[in-house]
Amino acid sequence: MKDKVLLVDDDAMVLAGLKRHLRNQFRIETALSGEEGLKRIEKNGPYAVIVSDFAMPGMNGIEFLCRVKETDPDSMRMMLTGSADMSTAIKALNEGSIFQFHPKPCPADTLGKAIQSGIDAYHKTTNHQTQFIKVQRSLAQASMIQQNLVPKSNPKVEGFDIAGKSIWCDETSGDYYDFIQPAEWKQKKIGIVVADVIGHGISSALLMTTARAFFRERTLNPGSSTALVADVNQRIVRDIEDLNLFITLFYSEIDIKEKRFRWVHAGHEPAILYDPSEDSFEALGGEGLPLGVMEDWVYEESEKQLHPGQIILIGTDGIKETHNEQNELFGADRFNRVIRNHAQLPATSIIKEVFEALEHFRFPVERKDDETLVVIKVL
């Protein structure tokens, strides 16, 4: 089907002549005024190209094309004028975002070539927009899928108050946290994963989703926490070899009855153990490469006996590495101060206070990295 072109001129003879010469090339429609042209656009638009005369009663060509720019922004707008005034041409180009400007009388062949170039530009613009819309829809779908993989609620664990939250800087996220309690564990322990895929975007989101699936699948089989992490690491290395991607990870398990905290550190931010009775902060780290780096890496497990009142905080580096307008880091001291000042609150409230402090510190700078935090309070 031929592309639609709208010609607007107050001279019916000019319109009839142009339509006669151009109708074999394009679907030509005409209007005798700017007002009539706007009505046609509203009723029959969009048009690939709109050509307007400048000197018309009531609404001149510049005013008309400025209105068209608002109602039909994708159209290629062109102007014909018998005026040799340079200021008219400049105003038409600047205010109406004119694609081309031609003096009258304009030969039909010249105008036909100009219209065809306008149609080509229109197709290029609309194709780009179509692709952009498709990408945006795909990102929205990916984001929805990822959001559905985030824990729907915080776990209910006797003797503990546990909560987690993740805020993304893009539509999709490379951060990952999860609470793992398969039926096979019989409520004796709970696994907690906090991980961060290098970079941002779809590739990081896909790897995060893959890692989550590997963890969930692996926990259905027996074995220690180190065996679990090692097996997941092997599968990730095989899947992403030569892609220069990796995942930092902090995997932990809580022995609910014994109140013991065991963890495997894989290149991630150390967890923090805060003891309000001593006002002490202890880093829970260890040696361990990120997942996806070395297939046969042997991971180590560490252990800590927990006591009532203690708080464990497992986060991603997006928290402490948040920058403000002066390019200062939020850092460990500010983070510890928030925890110290709100240690008496429930886990969900502590997380809320941390994210509010981050937002206040960062403003008006936009978030540059995903931010994830899990809080475990021993009751």
C-alpha positions in Angstrom: 0.0 0.0 0.0 1.3 3.5 -0.9 2.2 5.8 1.9 -0.2 8.7 2.7 0.8 12.2 1.9 -1.1 15.3 2.9 -0.8 18.5 0.9 -2.1 21.8 2.5 -2.5 25.0 0.4 -5.2 27.6 0.2 -5.0 27.5 -3.7 -7.3 24.8 -5.0 -5.7 25.0 -8.4 -2.2 24.3 -7.0 -3.5 21.3 -5.0 -5.3 19.9 -8.1 -2.2 20.1 -10.2 0.1 18.5 -7.6 -2.3 15.8 -6.9 -2.6 15.0 -10.6 1.1 14.7 -11.0 1.8 12.8 -7.8 -1.2 10.5 -7.4 0.5 7.6 -9.2 3.4 7.6 -6.8 1.7 8.4 -3.5 -1.7 8.3 -1.8 -2.4 12.1 -1.9 -4.9 13.8 0.3 -5.5 17.6 0.3 -6.7 20.4 2.6 -7.4 24.0 1.8 -6.3 25.4 5.2 -4.4 24.6 8.3 -7.6 24.1 10.3 -8.8 21.6 7.7 -5.4 19.9 7.6 -5.5 19.3 11.4 -9.0 17.8 11.1 -7.8 15.4 8.4 -4.9 14.4 10.5 -7.2 13.7 13.5 -9.6 11.7 11.3 -7.3 10.0 8.7 -3.8 10.2 10.2 -1.0 9.4 10.5 0.6 10.7 7.3 4.1 9.8 6.3 4.7 13.3 4.8 2.8 16.6 5.3 3.5 19.4 2.8 2.2 22.9 3.7 2.2 26.3 2.0 3.4 29.1 4.2 1.1 32.0 3.3 -2.5 30.9 4.2 -5.3 32.9 5.8 -6.1 32.2 9.4 -3.3 29.8 10.3 -0.1 30.1 8.3 2.2 27.2 7.4 4.6 27.6 10.4 1.7 27.7 12.9 0.1 24.7 11.2 3.3 22.6 11.1 4.0 23.4 14.8 0.6 22.0 15.6 1.3 19.0 13.5 4.5 18.5 15.4 2.4 18.0 18.6 -0.3 15.8 17.1 1.6 13.8 14.5 5.3 14.0 15.6 6.6 11.1 13.5 5.5 12.7 10.2 8.0 14.4 7.9 7.0 18.0 7.7 7.8 20.1 4.6 7.1 23.7 3.6 6.5 25.4 0.3 6.5 29.2 0.1 6.8 31.9 -2.5 8.5 34.2 0.1 12.2 34.7 -0.4 12.5 36.0 3.2 15.3 34.1 4.9 13.8 34.7 8.4 10.7 32.9 7.2 12.7 29.8 6.3 14.7 29.9 9.5 11.6 30.2 11.6 9.9 27.3 9.7 13.0 25.1 10.3 13.4 26.0 13.9 9.8 26.1 15.1 8.2 23.5 12.9 11.1 21.0 12.8 10.8 21.1 9.0 12.3 18.2 7.2 12.7 20.2 4.0 12.0 23.7 2.7 11.2 24.4 -1.0 10.4 27.7 -2.8 7.3 28.1 -4.9 6.7 27.3 -7.6 8.1 23.8 -7.0 8.2 21.5 -10.0 6.1 18.3 -9.4 9.2 16.1 -10.1 11.3 17.9 -7.5 8.5 17.7 -5.0 8.0 14.0 -5.8 11.6 13.3 -5.0 11.5 15.4 -1.8 8.3 13.5 -0.7 10.0 10.1 -1.4 13.0 11.1 0.7 10.6 12.2 3.4 8.9 8.8 3.3 12.2 7.0 3.5 13.1 9.1 6.6 9.6 8.4 8.1 10.1 4.6 7.7 13.5 4.8 9.3 12.2 6.7 12.2 9.1 4.5 12.8 11.2 1.3 12.3 13.6 2.5 15.0 10.6 3.4 17.3 9.1 0.0 16.6 12.3 -1.8 17.6 12.6 0.4 20.7 9.1 -0.4 21.7 9.8 -4.1 21.3 13.0 -3.8 23.4 11.1 -2.0 26.1 8.4 -4.6 26.1 11.0 -7.4 26.3 12.7 -5.6 29.2 9.3 -5.2 31.0 8.6 -8.9 30.6 12.1 -9.8 31.8 11.7 -7.5 34.8 8.3 -9.1 35.6 9.8 -12.6 35.4 12.7 -11.5 37.7 10.3 -9.9 40.2 8.4 -13.1 40.4 11.6 -14.9 41.4 12.3 -12.6 44.4 11.0 -14.2 47.6 7.3 -13.3 48.0 7.6 -13.1 51.8 10.1 -13.3 54.6 10.6 -16.7 56.2 9.0 -17.6 59.5 11.8 -19.2 61.6 11.5 -20.0 65.3 14.0 -18.0 67.3 14.9 -15.7 64.4 13.6 -12.6 62.7 14.7 -12.6 59.1 13.9 -10.2 56.3 15.4 -9.2 52.9 14.9 -6.6 50.2 16.5 -5.7 46.9 16.2 -2.4 45.0 17.3 -2.3 41.4 18.9 0.5 39.4 17.6 -0.8 36.0 14.6 -2.8 34.7 16.5 -6.0 35.5 18.9 -6.9 38.2 22.2 -8.7 38.8 21.6 -8.9 42.5 20.0 -12.0 43.9 18.8 -13.1 47.4 16.8 -16.1 48.4 15.6 -18.1 51.4 15.9 -21.8 50.9 13.9 -24.3 53.0 13.1 -27.5 51.0 10.9 -30.0 52.7 13.8 -32.4 52.9 15.4 -30.2 55.5 12.4 -30.7 57.9 12.6 -27.2 59.3 16.0 -28.0 60.9 17.8 -25.3 59.0 17.4 -22.5 56.5 19.7 -21.5 53.7 20.2 -17.9 52.8 21.8 -16.8 49.5 23.0 -13.3 48.7 24.8 -12.8 45.4 25.8 -10.2 42.9 26.5 -10.8 39.2 29.1 -8.5 37.7 27.7 -5.7 35.6 24.2 -4.8 34.7 21.6 -5.5 32.0 20.0 -8.5 30.5 23.2 -10.7 30.6 23.6 -10.2 34.3 19.9 -10.8 34.9 20.0 -14.1 32.9 23.0 -15.3 34.8 21.3 -14.4 38.1 18.2 -16.4 37.1 20.4 -19.3 36.1 22.3 -19.3 39.4 19.0 -19.2 41.3 17.7 -22.3 39.4 21.0 -24.1 40.0 20.8 -23.4 43.8 17.2 -24.4 44.1 17.9 -27.7 42.2 21.1 -28.5 44.1 19.5 -28.1 47.6 17.2 -31.0 46.8 20.2 -33.3 47.0 22.2 -34.2 50.1 25.6 -32.6 50.9 27.4 -29.9 52.8 27.2 -26.2 52.1 30.7 -26.3 50.5 29.6 -29.1 48.2 26.5 -27.2 47.3 28.5 -24.1 46.4 31.2 -26.0 44.6 28.6 -27.9 42.4 26.8 -24.7 41.5 30.2 -23.1 40.7 31.1 -26.0 38.3 27.8 -25.7 36.4 28.2 -21.9 36.1 31.8 -22.2 34.9 30.7 -24.6 32.2 27.8 -22.4 31.1 29.6 -19.1 30.9 33.1 -20.1 29.9 34.8 -17.2 28.0 32.0 -14.8 28.7 34.0 -12.8 31.3 31.1 -13.0 33.8 31.2 -14.1 37.4 29.1 -14.0 40.5 30.1 -13.0 44.0 28.2 -15.0 46.6 27.6 -15.3 50.3 25.8 -18.6 51.1 24.8 -19.3 54.7 22.8 -21.9 56.7 21.3 -21.4 60.1 21.0 -24.5 62.4 17.7 -23.4 63.9 17.8 -25.5 67.0 21.5 -25.1 67.9 21.5 -21.4 66.7 24.7 -22.0 64.7 25.5 -19.9 61.6 27.6 -21.5 58.9 28.7 -19.7 55.8 30.6 -20.1 52.5 32.3 -16.9 51.2 32.8 -16.6 47.4 34.4 -13.3 46.7 31.4 -11.4 48.1 31.1 -8.6 50.6 31.6 -10.1 54.1 28.5 -10.3 56.2 28.5 -8.3 59.4 27.7 -9.6 62.8 26.6 -6.8 65.2 26.4 -7.5 68.9 24.5 -4.7 70.7 25.6 -5.9 74.1 29.2 -5.2 73.2 28.6 -2.6 70.5 30.9 -4.6 68.2 30.9 -5.2 64.5 32.6 -8.4 63.2 33.2 -9.2 59.5 32.2 -12.7 58.5 34.3 -13.3 55.4 36.7 -15.9 54.2 38.7 -17.1 51.3 36.9 -18.0 48.1 36.7 -17.1 44.5 33.5 -15.8 42.9 31.4 -18.4 41.1 32.3 -18.8 37.4 36.0 -18.2 37.7 37.6 -21.6 38.4 35.8 -24.9 38.0 37.7 -26.9 40.6 37.9 -24.3 43.3 37.6 -25.8 46.8 35.3 -23.7 49.1 35.6 -23.5 52.8 32.9 -23.3 55.5 33.1 -21.1 58.6 30.9 -21.3 61.6 29.7 -19.0 64.4 27.7 -19.7 67.5 24.8 -17.1 67.7 23.4 -15.5 70.8 20.1 -13.6 71.4 20.3 -10.0 70.5 22.9 -10.4 67.8 22.2 -9.2 64.2 23.7 -10.5 61.0 23.6 -8.3 57.9 24.3 -9.7 54.4 24.3 -7.2 51.6 25.7 -6.4 48.2 28.4 -3.8 47.5 25.8 -1.4 46.0 25.0 -0.3 49.6 28.4 0.8 50.9 29.6 2.0 47.4 26.7 4.4 47.0 28.0 7.8 46.0 26.6 11.2 46.9 26.9 14.5 44.9 30.4 15.1 46.4 31.5 11.7 45.2 31.7 10.4 48.8 31.0 6.8 49.6 28.3 5.8 52.0 30.8 3.4 53.4 31.0 1.1 56.4 30.9 3.7 59.1 27.6 5.2 58.0 26.1 1.8 57.5 27.2 0.7 61.0 25.8 3.9 62.5 22.3 3.1 61.0 22.4 -0.4 62.4 23.6 0.7 65.8 20.9 3.4 66.0 18.1 1.0 65.0 19.2 -2.4 66.4 16.1 -2.6 68.6 13.7 -2.6 65.6 12.4 -5.6 63.7 14.4 -6.9 60.7 12.1 -5.3 58.2 12.3 -1.9 59.9 16.1 -2.1 60.0 16.2 -2.7 56.2 13.8 0.3 55.8 16.1 2.6 57.8 19.1 1.5 55.8 17.5 2.2 52.4 16.1 5.5 53.6 19.5 6.5 54.8 21.0 5.6 51.4 18.3 7.6 49.6 18.9 10.7 51.8 22.7 10.4 51.4 22.6 9.9 47.6 20.1 12.6 46.8 19.9 14.1 44.1 22.3 11.5 42.5 20.5 8.6 40.8 21.1 5.0 42.0 24.0 3.5 40.1 24.0 0.0 41.3 21.5 -2.6 42.7 21.2 -2.6 46.5 20.3 -5.8 48.4 20.2 -6.5 52.1 19.2 -9.4 54.3 18.9 -8.9 58.0 18.9 -11.8 60.6 18.0 -11.0 64.2 18.6 -13.6 66.8 15.7 -13.7 69.3 
